[in-house]
Amino acid sequence: QALSFVIPAQLQRVAQRVLHRLFHTRSCLFVVLHVVLQAAVYAEYTWEVFVYCWELQFHLLILLLPYLLLAGNVGCFILCSRANPGIVTKSNHASLVKIYAYDGVLFQKGIVCPTCDLEKPARSKHCSFCSTCVHRFDHHCVWVNNCIGASNAKYIFLYLFTLTAMAATTAVISAAFLIQVVLLSGMMRGSYIDDQGQEHAVDILFLIQHLFLTFPRIVFMLGFVILLTLVLGAYSCFNLYLALTNQTSNEWYKSRRHGCCHHPTQQPHDRQAVYKNIYSKGVWRNLMEIFKPPAVLESKKK
């Protein structure tokens, strides 16, 4: 009986250590998962959808569009994962402190990072995954195994939109192929006999079942990329909103706890610490800041 209580406790501690190592240290696990899923989708698209669509005389440029988007996406992925996100060092600390003002709510002057032993510049945060402070910290992305900061925000921005476009184009071409098959077969004008021997006109449910039995992998892939398009599309729109308002994911999340006010005249008087976004400079300048962040001057080493 004592052994039965010891073993679960030991297993629980082992599981906790594994989860802590997985989610609190840099790991290539999600990068590998991302590559495997992408390879599986493109393998299915290449060996079945592309071949069938080519036989049905789809335009070649349309069929090659997912591959062109893949090339751009891989380039953005490499740049995003290998680029310096904006690590705060002793050599650039003085320059980083001057770039953004402290808003007094989310970012307080004089806060020292206990790990880096440096005063945190405004809009920076210490990443427990990378063990560094990152300038204009957004979040740590496990899919690229790197932090997202001022220096690589443009790459993750383009990475997300090309990834969404990849999923959407693959879904559209696969759906167009299945629709073309249905139209050429004249199946919608047909009928079927159910288990009770009654004849029914072909409906959508029967059509989906028939296509799933005929092209199971294509239908499964279509459902997956449609779901992926919706999820990535929503996340891309959220990132676009953050870019247009000059916010980071970290700032947006933290501002929910302090309330949110973009105009000083609309601040509620019953709250003492209401967050006001002081970094927004207008839609166009906010967007340009993503692609051309303020320059950081490295001090020369003697």
Beta strands, then each sheet from edge to edge (+ up, - down):
strand 1: 112-113
strand 2: 118-119
strand 3: 125-127
strand 4: 132-134
strand 5: 139-141
strand 6: 146-148
strand 7: 191-193
strand 8: 199-201
strand 9: 260-261
strand 10: 275-276
sheet 1: 1+ 2-
sheet 2: 3+ 4-
sheet 3: 5+ 6-
sheet 4: 7+ 8-
sheet 5: 9+ 10+
end
